[in-house]
Amino acid sequence: MADQTAAGRETGPRTRLVVLDMAGTTVADDGLVEQAFDAAAAELGVVHGTDEHARMVQHVRDTMGESKISVFRALFGDEAKAQQGNRAFEAAYDRLVDQGHCAALPGAEKAVRELRGAGLTVVLTTGFSGPTQQRILTALGWESLADLVLCPADAGGRGRPYPDLALAALLRTGAADDVRELAVVGDTGYDMLCGARSGAGVVAGVLTGAHDAERLRAGGATHVLASVAELPQLLLG
């Protein structure tokens, strides 16, 4: 059930543009990000089971939703190492996708189709690179599911928690006249910060991914949903 704790939702502007996260929100993660990180860390000489590895894994968990290259820059400092780690991460994630470890979350595709059928514009966003995003979409048969797909490079290079992806969705689609007509939806605190900082009227967290309800609300969630399957009910009534 949706947590209808946000004051003013019923009297605010009608939602016209929905900015949806992918991994953990519409696409099952099932530990794929951590598996891909382990492969990247090993390539950079980080030994699994050490304190250094545990610290890095915790940072990855804490910053779920952030642009992956930003995560590697924070972890390794050196730009060359960050780029090497990011390339290894993307390659490992791509292999997992190619091996069939990629599935839509229950109700996600139906929710997107229902929203678009009601006249809303839907944009799928990610912290992954464009090629990895396209690989996921192809694996799911979602090449034409959304009106637009965006990765950090499409929004100037900054991913979440910055508002750039949400605002780029508005600018690229022209689907809303007011930032309050945006709904930003994700499974991480950084997704919520992105939505709150963009001025979105609805910032909805879902409990199918990285962070719990407390972390989502701390990031600025106006609503917390069990899953994205509940989104049409929230937005369309």
C-alpha positions in Angstrom: 0.0 0.0 0.0 1.1 3.5 -0.7 2.2 5.6 2.2 0.1 8.7 1.7 2.0 10.9 4.2 2.7 13.8 1.9 0.6 16.8 2.5 -0.8 18.6 -0.5 -0.5 15.7 -3.0 -4.3 15.8 -3.7 -4.2 19.6 -4.3 -1.0 19.8 -6.3 -0.6 20.0 -10.1 -1.5 16.9 -12.0 1.5 14.7 -12.8 2.4 14.8 -16.5 6.0 13.4 -16.6 7.2 10.3 -14.7 11.0 9.8 -14.3 11.6 6.2 -13.4 14.8 4.6 -12.1 15.8 1.2 -13.6 17.8 -1.2 -11.3 15.9 -1.8 -8.1 12.8 0.1 -9.2 11.7 -1.4 -12.6 14.5 -3.9 -13.1 15.4 -6.6 -10.5 18.9 -6.1 -9.1 19.3 -9.3 -7.1 22.9 -8.4 -6.1 24.1 -7.8 -9.7 25.6 -4.4 -8.9 27.7 -5.9 -6.0 28.7 -8.9 -8.1 29.9 -6.6 -10.9 31.7 -4.4 -8.3 33.5 -7.4 -6.9 34.8 -8.2 -10.3 36.0 -4.6 -10.9 37.6 -4.4 -7.4 39.5 -7.6 -8.0 40.9 -6.3 -11.3 42.2 -3.3 -9.3 43.8 -5.5 -6.7 41.3 -5.3 -3.9 41.2 -8.6 -2.1 37.7 -10.1 -1.3 37.2 -10.5 2.4 39.6 -7.8 3.5 38.7 -4.7 5.5 39.4 -2.6 2.4 36.9 -4.7 0.4 34.2 -4.5 3.1 34.6 -0.7 3.3 34.3 -0.3 -0.4 31.2 -2.6 -0.6 29.5 -0.6 2.1 30.2 2.6 0.2 28.7 1.0 -2.9 25.6 0.1 -0.9 25.3 3.6 0.6 25.6 5.3 -2.7 23.3 3.1 -4.7 21.7 5.2 -7.4 24.7 7.4 -8.0 26.6 7.5 -11.3 28.9 4.5 -11.2 32.0 6.5 -12.4 31.4 8.9 -9.5 31.4 5.9 -7.1 34.7 4.7 -8.5 36.2 8.2 -8.3 35.3 8.4 -4.6 36.7 4.9 -3.9 40.0 5.1 -5.7 40.7 8.8 -6.1 43.0 8.4 -9.0 41.2 9.1 -12.3 42.9 6.3 -14.3 42.0 3.7 -11.6 38.5 5.0 -11.5 38.1 4.7 -15.2 39.6 1.2 -15.2 37.3 0.2 -12.4 34.3 1.6 -14.1 35.1 -0.2 -17.4 35.6 -3.5 -15.5 32.3 -3.0 -13.7 30.4 -2.3 -16.9 32.0 -5.3 -18.6 31.1 -7.6 -15.6 27.5 -6.3 -15.5 27.1 -6.7 -19.2 28.3 -10.4 -18.9 25.7 -10.9 -16.2 23.0 -9.5 -18.4 24.1 -11.6 -21.3 24.0 -14.7 -19.1 20.3 -14.0 -18.4 20.6 -12.4 -15.0 18.2 -9.6 -15.9 14.5 -9.5 -15.2 11.8 -6.9 -14.9 10.3 -6.4 -11.5 6.7 -7.7 -11.2 4.2 -5.2 -12.5 6.8 -2.7 -13.8 6.1 -3.0 -17.5 2.3 -3.0 -16.9 2.7 0.2 -14.8 4.6 2.0 -17.5 2.1 1.0 -20.2 -0.8 2.1 -18.0 0.8 5.5 -17.3 1.6 6.1 -20.9 -1.9 4.9 -21.9 -3.3 7.6 -19.6 -1.3 10.2 -21.4 1.6 10.6 -19.1 5.2 10.7 -20.5 7.6 8.2 -19.0 11.4 8.4 -18.9 13.6 5.6 -17.8 16.9 6.7 -16.1 20.0 5.0 -14.8 23.4 5.5 -13.2 24.9 3.1 -15.7 26.5 4.1 -18.9 24.4 4.4 -22.1 25.6 1.1 -23.6 24.8 -0.9 -20.4 21.4 0.8 -20.2 20.7 -0.2 -23.8 21.9 -3.8 -23.1 19.4 -4.1 -20.2 16.6 -2.6 -22.3 17.3 -5.1 -25.2 17.5 -8.0 -22.8 14.0 -7.1 -21.5 12.5 -6.2 -24.8 11.9 -2.7 -23.6 13.5 -0.8 -26.4 10.3 1.1 -27.0 8.6 0.8 -23.6 9.3 4.4 -22.5 9.1 7.7 -24.3 12.8 8.4 -23.5 15.8 6.8 -21.8 18.5 8.8 -20.1 21.9 8.1 -18.5 24.2 10.6 -16.7 26.1 11.3 -19.9 22.8 12.5 -21.5 22.4 15.1 -18.7 25.8 16.7 -18.7 27.6 13.9 -16.8 26.3 14.3 -13.3 24.0 11.5 -12.1 22.1 11.3 -8.8 21.8 12.8 -6.2 21.9 15.9 -8.5 18.6 16.9 -10.1 20.1 16.8 -13.6 18.5 13.6 -14.8 15.0 14.7 -13.8 15.4 18.2 -15.2 16.9 16.8 -18.4 13.8 14.6 -18.8 11.7 17.7 -18.5 13.8 19.7 -21.0 14.1 16.8 -23.5 10.5 15.9 -23.5 8.8 19.2 -22.9 6.0 17.1 -21.3 5.5 19.4 -18.2 5.1 23.2 -17.8 6.0 23.1 -14.1 8.5 21.0 -12.2 5.7 20.2 -9.8 4.2 18.2 -12.6 7.1 15.7 -12.4 7.0 12.4 -10.5 10.5 11.0 -9.7 10.5 7.4 -8.6 13.3 5.2 -7.4 14.6 2.8 -4.7 17.5 4.7 -3.2 18.0 7.8 -1.1 19.9 9.4 -3.9 16.9 8.9 -6.2 14.8 10.8 -3.6 17.4 13.6 -3.4 17.3 13.9 -7.2 13.6 14.3 -7.1 13.5 16.7 -4.2 16.2 18.9 -5.6 14.4 19.0 -9.0 11.2 20.3 -7.3 9.1 17.3 -8.4 5.6 17.3 -7.0 5.8 13.6 -6.3 9.0 11.9 -5.1 8.1 8.2 -4.6 10.3 5.6 -3.1 9.8 1.9 -3.7 10.8 -0.9 -1.4 12.1 -3.3 -4.0 15.7 -2.2 -4.1 18.6 -0.9 -2.1 17.2 1.3 0.7 14.4 1.0 3.3 11.6 3.4 4.0 13.5 5.4 6.6 16.4 6.1 4.2 13.9 7.0 1.4 12.0 9.5 3.6 15.3 11.0 4.8 16.2 11.6 1.1 12.9 13.4 0.5 10.3 10.8 -0.4 6.8 12.2 -0.4 5.4 8.7 -0.8 6.7 5.2 -0.1 5.3 2.3 -2.2 5.7 -1.4 -1.9 6.6 -1.5 -5.6 6.3 0.4 -8.8 3.2 -1.6 -9.5 1.4 0.7 -7.1 2.4 3.8 -9.0 -0.6 4.1 -11.4 -2.9 4.1 -8.4 -1.0 6.9 -6.8 -0.7 9.1 -9.9 -4.0 8.3 -11.7 -6.2 7.6 -8.7 
